[in-house]
Amino acid sequence: MTATTAPLLRFITAGSVDDGKSTLIGRLLYDSKTLLTDQIDKLNKASENGDTPDFASLTDGLAAEREQGITIDVAYRYFATPKRKFIIADTPGHEQYTRNMVTGASSAEAAIVLVDATRVDFSGEEPVLLPQTKRHSAILKLLGCPNIIVAVNKLDLLDFDEGKYQAITAAYQKLAQQIGLNADVHFLPISALKGDNIVNASAQTPWYQGLPLLPLLESLPVSRKDALAQAAHFPVQRVARQDGSSSDDFRGYQGRLEAGRLKVGDAVKVLPNGQTAKIAEIYNPNGKTDTAEAGEVLTITLDTDIDISRGNAIVAADSPIEPSQQFQAALCWFDDIPLNLRRKYLLKHTTQTTAVKISETAYVWDVNTLSQVQSATELKLNDIGHISFKTQQPLNTTTYEQNQATGAFILIDEATNHTVAAGMIRGGDEAGTFEI
């Protein structure tokens, strides 16, 4: 299989500050021979002693990042091997930039969670992982990331001690069980700085029989079966008109098919009004087609004129979606100004924007104890909580677990126009027992 036909894999790095995320990506690009000559020269010049290149400089592009030695913004890098194309998001480790990590993780099909083996507390009966490892793992659970690689880094500083590696993996397995992590979890002993188990198997870990990082990334499945198996869901982004004064005016509905398949002749209904029609024509960027599936950007026409505008949804005639105004959701707060139940917010879901009233903050999650703070009355910067809300106009939603594209939303402060939060819609039964 060539890189031009292999499924693209989007993945992120996650973990605490100084776990080695930027160094790992730099080493991965360097060892996989995907750097340009000037980038290799930059690595060599950035090296303080001339022996080990400064791999982190490849992704820490902001001056403040290089000066402070931390990652602040999400840095995206693209590379390909003969087997697959990749998009990497290097996300910040500091709690202050949790919102940036959420942004990077929202579209990832895999995550590399780095654990700095030298900073794990082995003083008690069981190893204690850092709070940000817990926080980022919980966010990945919330976002439904299907593949997680736990890379135990800096093992060269512990003489590649197999016993401590096994203890760390056991501690993470316990964490995964506590937070209900529903992902395929892989464990990997590495040294990002030295290159052990990054592209090739390391002679320092003869006790590890699994794949090195790059071959593991090349082998991870990227499946769209869930979206394709659902009933068609097409949020309308734009109504295209050719000649509004003509009796045979072209009227096309443009947007992205977020779930299911469509074909010419399919019976559909328009939400929220429930009117029905059939698909007359389907156009993609290459021209007219008879069929389309989830993920494609389309223009479609119907066999009858219906009052449709931006924010409406064209769905399969048998779609179970019922427009609603009452919801519960998990919410990650992005803004310096805390959530205020009396403040006016707008909610943007797919192509629809409407006023929203947040009626309750049910609880806020405590990252240190993995417990719910029931008495919380507000959400502050980087808090993750559970809310109830009502929208001014009905939304055509699924839960986030059913479909990420149609179960996610953002909140906008009406006064400042700032994006203040990202949310994930939960079902009624699930919402009452939801645990992060």
C-alpha positions in Angstrom: 0.0 0.0 0.0 1.4 3.4 -0.9 1.1 6.6 1.1 -1.2 8.1 -1.6 -3.7 5.3 -1.0 -3.3 4.6 2.7 -5.8 6.3 5.1 -4.5 9.5 6.6 -3.9 9.3 10.3 -4.3 12.4 12.5 -2.6 12.0 15.9 -1.6 14.2 18.8 1.0 14.2 21.5 -0.3 14.6 25.1 1.1 14.6 28.6 2.7 16.9 31.2 5.2 19.7 30.8 8.7 18.4 29.9 7.5 14.9 29.2 9.3 15.2 25.8 6.4 15.7 23.4 8.2 18.2 21.1 11.4 16.2 21.2 9.5 13.0 20.3 8.0 14.6 17.2 11.3 16.1 16.1 13.1 12.7 16.6 10.3 10.9 14.7 10.6 13.3 11.7 14.4 13.1 11.8 14.7 9.3 12.1 12.0 8.7 9.4 14.0 10.9 7.0 11.2 13.3 6.3 13.1 16.6 7.1 14.4 19.0 4.5 18.1 19.9 4.4 17.6 23.3 6.0 15.7 21.7 8.9 18.5 19.3 9.5 20.9 22.3 9.5 18.7 24.1 11.9 18.8 21.1 14.3 22.5 21.0 14.2 22.9 24.7 14.8 20.4 24.7 17.6 22.3 22.0 19.5 24.2 23.4 22.4 27.0 20.9 22.4 27.0 19.6 18.9 26.2 16.0 19.9 22.4 15.9 20.2 20.2 18.0 18.0 17.5 20.2 19.6 14.5 18.2 18.2 12.0 20.3 20.1 12.9 23.4 18.0 11.1 21.8 15.0 7.7 22.2 16.6 8.2 25.0 19.2 7.9 27.7 16.6 6.9 30.7 18.9 9.8 32.7 20.3 8.1 32.4 23.8 8.1 28.6 23.5 11.8 28.5 22.7 12.7 30.9 25.5 10.6 29.2 28.2 11.2 25.6 27.0 7.4 24.9 26.9 4.8 24.4 24.2 2.1 27.0 24.2 0.2 26.7 20.9 -0.8 23.6 18.9 1.9 23.0 16.2 0.8 20.9 13.2 3.4 18.9 11.2 2.8 16.8 8.1 4.8 13.9 6.9 4.4 10.6 5.0 6.0 7.2 4.8 5.6 4.6 2.0 2.6 3.2 4.0 0.7 6.2 5.3 0.3 10.0 5.5 0.3 11.7 8.9 -0.8 15.0 10.4 0.8 15.5 13.9 -0.6 18.0 16.4 2.0 18.8 19.1 -0.2 20.0 22.0 0.8 21.9 25.2 1.3 20.0 28.4 0.8 22.8 30.9 -2.6 23.0 32.6 -2.8 26.7 31.6 -3.1 25.6 27.9 -5.6 22.7 28.4 -8.0 24.4 26.0 -5.3 24.2 23.2 -4.9 20.5 23.9 -8.7 20.0 23.5 -8.5 21.8 20.1 -5.8 19.6 18.9 -7.4 16.4 20.1 -10.9 17.1 18.8 -10.1 15.7 15.3 -7.4 13.1 16.2 -7.8 9.4 15.5 -4.9 8.5 17.8 -2.9 10.0 20.7 0.5 9.5 22.1 0.4 10.0 25.8 3.9 10.6 27.0 4.9 9.6 30.6 8.2 10.9 31.9 9.5 7.8 33.7 11.9 10.0 35.8 9.0 12.0 37.3 6.7 9.2 38.3 6.5 8.9 42.1 7.7 5.4 43.1 7.8 6.2 46.9 4.5 4.5 47.7 3.0 1.1 47.2 1.9 2.1 43.7 3.5 4.5 41.2 1.7 7.9 41.1 1.2 9.5 37.7 1.4 13.3 37.2 -2.0 15.2 37.3 -1.7 16.3 33.6 -1.3 12.7 32.5 -4.7 12.1 34.2 -6.2 15.3 32.8 -5.2 14.6 29.3 -6.3 11.0 29.4 -9.7 12.1 30.7 -10.0 14.6 27.9 -9.2 11.9 25.3 -11.9 9.8 26.9 -14.4 12.7 26.6 -13.4 13.2 23.0 -13.7 9.5 22.1 -10.1 9.1 20.8 -10.1 5.5 19.6 -6.3 4.7 19.7 -4.0 5.7 22.6 -0.2 4.9 22.7 1.2 5.3 26.2 4.9 6.1 25.5 7.0 5.7 28.7 9.8 8.2 27.9 13.3 8.9 29.3 13.9 5.3 30.2 17.5 5.8 29.3 17.8 7.8 32.5 16.6 4.7 34.4 18.9 2.3 32.6 15.8 0.9 30.8 14.6 -0.7 34.0 11.9 -3.2 32.9 10.4 -3.4 36.4 9.7 0.4 36.6 8.3 0.3 33.0 5.9 -2.5 34.0 4.9 -0.6 37.1 4.1 2.5 35.1 2.0 0.6 32.6 0.1 -1.0 35.5 -0.6 2.4 37.0 -1.9 3.7 33.7 -4.1 0.6 33.2 -5.7 1.4 36.6 -6.2 5.0 35.6 -7.8 3.9 32.3 -10.2 1.7 34.3 -11.0 4.6 36.7 -12.0 7.0 34.0 -13.7 4.4 31.7 -11.3 4.8 28.8 -12.9 3.1 25.8 -9.9 3.0 23.5 -7.3 0.6 22.2 -4.3 1.2 24.5 -0.8 0.3 23.5 2.3 0.6 25.7 5.8 1.4 24.5 9.2 2.0 26.2 11.1 4.8 24.5 13.8 7.4 24.7 12.8 10.3 22.4 16.2 12.0 22.8 18.2 8.9 22.0 15.8 7.4 19.4 15.1 4.1 21.2 12.0 2.4 19.8 11.0 5.4 17.7 11.6 4.1 14.2 13.6 0.9 14.8 13.6 -1.6 17.7 16.1 -0.7 20.4 18.8 -3.1 21.6 18.3 -1.5 25.0 14.9 -3.1 25.5 15.2 -6.8 24.5 12.3 -7.5 26.9 9.9 -5.4 24.7 8.5 -7.5 21.9 6.1 -5.0 20.4 6.4 -2.6 17.4 8.5 0.6 17.6 6.5 3.9 17.4 6.5 4.6 13.7 5.5 1.0 12.6 2.8 1.1 15.3 1.4 4.4 13.9 1.5 2.9 10.4 -0.6 -0.1 11.6 -3.3 1.7 13.5 -6.8 1.4 12.0 -8.7 4.4 10.8 -12.4 3.4 10.6 -15.3 5.4 9.3 -17.8 2.6 9.7 -19.7 4.2 12.6 -20.5 7.4 10.6 -21.3 5.4 7.4 -23.6 3.0 9.3 -25.8 5.9 10.6 -28.7 7.5 8.9 -27.8 10.3 6.5 -27.3 13.7 8.1 -26.6 16.7 6.0 -26.4 20.1 7.8 -27.1 22.9 5.3 -24.4 25.5 5.2 -25.5 27.5 2.2 -28.4 27.7 -0.3 -27.0 28.2 -3.8 -29.2 30.1 -6.3 -28.5 30.6 -10.0 -31.3 32.8 -11.2 -33.9 33.7 -8.6 -36.2 35.3 -11.2 -36.4 32.3 -13.4 -39.1 29.7 -13.1 -36.6 26.9 -13.5 -34.1 28.4 -11.1 -31.4 26.1 -9.8 -31.7 25.7 -6.0 -28.9 23.7 -4.4 -28.1 23.0 -0.8 -24.5 23.0 0.1 -22.6 21.5 3.1 -20.8 18.4 4.3 -22.5 15.0 4.8 -21.7 14.2 8.4 -23.2 10.7 8.6 -24.5 7.9 6.4 -24.8 7.8 2.6 -27.0 9.6 0.1 -28.0 8.6 -3.5 -30.2 10.0 -6.1 -33.8 9.1 -5.5 -33.4 8.7 -1.7 -36.4 9.8 0.4 -35.3 12.6 2.9 -36.9 14.9 5.4 -35.9 18.4 6.4 -35.4 19.3 10.0 -36.8 20.9 12.1 -40.0 21.3 10.0 -40.2 17.6 9.0 -41.2 18.2 5.3 -40.2 15.4 3.0 -38.8 15.2 -0.5 -36.4 13.0 -2.7 -32.8 13.7 -3.7 -32.9 14.9 -7.3 -29.2 15.5 -8.0 -25.9 15.3 -6.1 -22.7 17.2 -7.0 -19.3 16.9 -5.4 -16.2 19.0 -6.3 -15.6 16.7 -9.4 -19.1 17.2 -10.8 -22.3 15.3 -10.8 -22.5 11.9 -9.0 -25.2 9.3 -8.1 -23.9 8.6 -4.6 -22.1 10.2 -1.7 -21.0 9.1 1.8 -20.0 10.7 5.1 -17.2 13.2 5.0 -17.9 14.5 1.4 -18.6 18.1 0.6 -21.7 18.3 -1.6 -24.3 20.3 -3.3 -27.7 18.5 -3.5 -31.0 19.4 -5.1 -34.5 18.1 -4.2 -37.4 17.1 -6.4 -39.6 19.7 -4.8 -39.1 23.3 -3.5 -39.0 23.5 0.3 -38.2 26.4 2.6 -34.7 25.5 3.6 -32.0 27.8 5.1 -28.6 27.6 6.7 -28.8 25.7 10.0 -31.5 23.3 8.8 -30.6 19.7 8.2 -31.5 17.3 5.4 -31.6 13.7 6.9 -32.7 10.3 5.8 -36.5 9.8 5.9 -36.1 7.2 8.6 -33.6 9.2 10.7 -34.2 8.8 14.5 -33.1 12.4 15.1 -35.8 14.5 16.9 -35.1 18.3 17.0 -34.9 19.4 20.7 -34.2 22.5 22.8 -33.3 20.8 26.1 -29.8 19.2 26.4 -27.1 18.1 28.8 -23.4 18.2 28.0 -19.9 17.9 29.1 -18.1 21.2 28.8 -14.5 22.4 28.7 -14.2 26.1 29.6 -11.7 28.1 27.5 -12.2 31.7 28.7 -10.5 33.8 31.4 -14.0 35.0 32.4 -15.7 32.2 34.3 -19.1 30.8 33.2 -21.9 33.0 34.5 -25.4 31.7 34.3 -26.7 35.2 33.9 -24.4 36.1 31.0 -25.7 35.8 27.4 -24.1 33.1 25.2 -24.5 31.8 21.7 -24.3 28.2 20.8 -22.9 27.0 17.4 -23.7 23.5 16.4 -22.7 22.3 12.9 -24.0 25.2 10.7 -26.5 26.6 13.1 -26.0 29.4 15.7 -28.7 30.2 18.3 -29.0 31.8 21.7 -28.7 29.5 24.7 -29.6 29.6 28.3 -27.4 27.5 30.7 -29.7 26.5 33.5 -27.4 24.5 35.7 -23.8 23.5 36.4 -24.2 20.0 37.7 -20.6 19.4 38.7 -17.0 20.2 37.9 -14.4 17.4 37.6 -11.4 17.5 40.0 -8.4 16.3 38.0 -6.3 15.5 41.1 -8.9 13.2 42.8 -10.8 12.1 39.7 -14.0 13.0 41.6 -16.9 15.3 40.9 -17.3 18.6 42.8 -21.0 18.8 43.2 -21.2 22.2 44.9 -19.5 24.1 42.0 -21.4 27.1 40.9 -19.2 28.2 38.0 -16.7 26.9 35.4 -13.3 28.6 35.3 -10.5 28.5 32.7 -9.7 24.9 31.7 -12.4 23.4 34.0 -14.3 20.4 32.7 -17.8 20.1 34.0 -21.4 19.0 33.2 -24.1 21.4 32.3 -27.8 21.6 31.4 -29.0 24.1 28.9 -31.9 25.2 26.6 -31.6 26.7 23.2 -33.8 29.4 21.6 -34.2 27.3 18.4 -34.4 23.5 18.2 -31.1 21.7 17.3 -30.8 18.6 15.1 -28.3 16.7 17.2 -27.0 13.3 18.1 -25.0 12.5 21.2 -21.2 12.9 20.9 -20.7 9.2 21.3 -23.0 8.5 18.3 -21.3 11.1 16.0 -18.6 13.6 17.0 -19.5 16.0 14.2 -23.2 16.3 15.1 -22.8 15.9 18.9 -20.2 18.7 19.4 -20.7 22.5 19.8 -19.0 25.6 20.9 -20.2 28.5 23.1 -19.6 32.1 22.1 -19.8 35.1 24.5 -22.4 37.4 22.9 -20.7 40.5 24.3 -17.1 39.8 23.3 -17.6 37.3 20.4 -15.0 35.1 22.1 -15.2 31.3 21.8 -15.5 30.5 25.5 -16.1 26.7 25.6 -16.3 23.4 23.7 -19.1 21.0 24.5 -20.1 17.4 23.9 -23.8 16.5 24.0 -24.8 13.6 26.3 -27.9 11.5 26.2 -30.7 11.7 28.8 -30.0 8.4 30.5 -26.3 8.6 30.1 -26.2 12.2 31.3 -27.4 11.4 34.8 -24.6 8.8 35.4 -21.9 10.4 33.3 -18.4 10.2 34.9 -15.3 11.7 33.4 
